[in-house]
């Protein structure tokens, strides 16, 4: 099952504002819908986010831990 992340995680991982993060999330969800996937507004799959922005696990995990604390 895919891990879905919210705007705070997207914003922190990409070092962008929440407004821009929402734009990115809409873009990602549109891409996934075009591929036939069901999406949830305000959430994006973490694995797809990492793939589209060429992020390594270290970068993402560091930001997720920081967001949780």
Buried (B, 14 or more C-beta within 10 A) or exposed (E): EEEBBEBBBBBBBBEBEEEBBBEBBBEBBEBBEEEEEEBEEEBBBBEBBBEEBEBEEEBBEEBBEEBEE
